[in-house]
């Protein structure tokens, strides 16, 4: 620390840093992270909030995915992010 550093103000990152509490992650339960006051929260454990596919408006329901999966011979390429157990239970 130099002699003139006491006259410096806080940096932009220090001024905008988020210091409050965050809610738990809806996927894994870990505390969410928020870097700045204006930024969105995200999970460093499971990447919730960072995934591009969080938009569920175009996602398949487990029932639709199960039908497609079965019609393709239970090929793992047609599981659409569901587990085999989830797809079997949806049938």
C-alpha positions as CSV (number, residue, x, y, z in Angstrom):
1,X,0.0,0.0,0.0
2,X,1.5,3.3,-1.1
3,X,1.3,6.5,0.7
4,X,-1.3,8.0,-1.6
5,X,-3.6,4.9,-1.6
6,X,-5.4,6.3,1.4
7,X,-6.8,9.0,-0.9
8,X,-8.1,6.6,-3.4
9,X,-11.8,5.8,-3.3
10,X,-13.3,2.3,-3.6
11,X,-12.9,0.6,-6.9
12,X,-15.9,0.1,-9.2
13,X,-16.0,-3.6,-8.2
14,X,-15.9,-2.8,-4.5
15,X,-18.7,-0.2,-4.8
16,X,-21.0,-2.6,-6.7
17,X,-20.2,-5.9,-4.9
18,X,-23.1,-7.8,-3.5
19,X,-22.8,-8.4,0.3
20,X,-26.2,-9.7,1.2
21,X,-27.6,-13.2,1.7
22,X,-28.8,-15.3,-1.2
23,X,-31.5,-17.9,-1.2
24,X,-30.7,-21.6,-1.7
25,X,-30.4,-23.1,-5.1
26,X,-33.7,-24.8,-6.2
27,X,-31.8,-27.6,-7.8
28,X,-29.1,-28.6,-5.2
29,X,-29.8,-26.5,-2.1
30,X,-26.4,-24.8,-2.0
31,X,-26.3,-21.0,-1.4
32,X,-26.6,-19.0,-4.6
33,X,-23.8,-16.6,-5.7
34,X,-24.3,-13.0,-6.7
35,X,-21.3,-11.0,-7.8
36,X,-22.8,-7.5,-8.1
37,X,-25.8,-5.7,-6.8
38,X,-27.5,-5.7,-10.2
39,X,-26.4,-9.2,-11.4
40,X,-28.5,-12.4,-11.4
41,X,-27.8,-15.2,-8.9
42,X,-26.2,-18.5,-10.0
43,X,-25.1,-21.7,-8.4
44,X,-21.4,-22.6,-8.4
45,X,-22.2,-26.2,-7.6
46,X,-24.7,-27.2,-10.3
47,X,-24.6,-24.1,-12.6
48,X,-28.2,-23.2,-12.0
49,X,-28.7,-19.7,-13.6
50,X,-25.7,-20.1,-15.9
51,X,-27.2,-22.8,-18.1
52,X,-28.6,-21.6,-21.4
53,X,-31.4,-24.2,-21.3
54,X,-33.1,-22.8,-18.2
55,X,-36.0,-21.7,-20.5
56,X,-38.5,-24.5,-20.2
57,X,-40.9,-23.1,-22.8
58,X,-39.4,-25.4,-25.4
59,X,-38.6,-28.4,-23.2
60,X,-40.4,-31.8,-23.4
61,X,-42.4,-33.1,-20.6
62,X,-41.2,-36.4,-19.2
63,X,-44.2,-38.1,-20.8
64,X,-43.4,-36.8,-24.3
65,X,-39.8,-37.7,-23.8
66,X,-40.7,-41.2,-22.7
67,X,-42.8,-41.8,-25.8
68,X,-40.0,-40.6,-28.1
69,X,-37.5,-42.6,-26.2
70,X,-39.5,-45.8,-26.5
71,X,-40.3,-45.2,-30.2
72,X,-36.5,-45.0,-30.8
73,X,-35.7,-48.3,-29.2
74,X,-34.8,-46.8,-25.8
75,X,-31.7,-45.2,-27.4
76,X,-29.8,-43.1,-24.9
77,X,-29.5,-40.3,-27.5
78,X,-33.3,-39.7,-27.1
79,X,-33.5,-39.4,-23.3
80,X,-33.6,-35.5,-23.4
81,X,-31.9,-35.1,-20.0
82,X,-34.2,-37.5,-18.1
83,X,-32.9,-40.6,-16.4
84,X,-33.9,-44.1,-17.6
85,X,-35.9,-44.5,-14.3
86,X,-37.8,-41.3,-14.9
87,X,-38.7,-42.3,-18.4
88,X,-39.7,-45.8,-17.4
89,X,-42.0,-44.4,-14.7
90,X,-43.6,-42.0,-17.1
91,X,-44.7,-44.9,-19.4
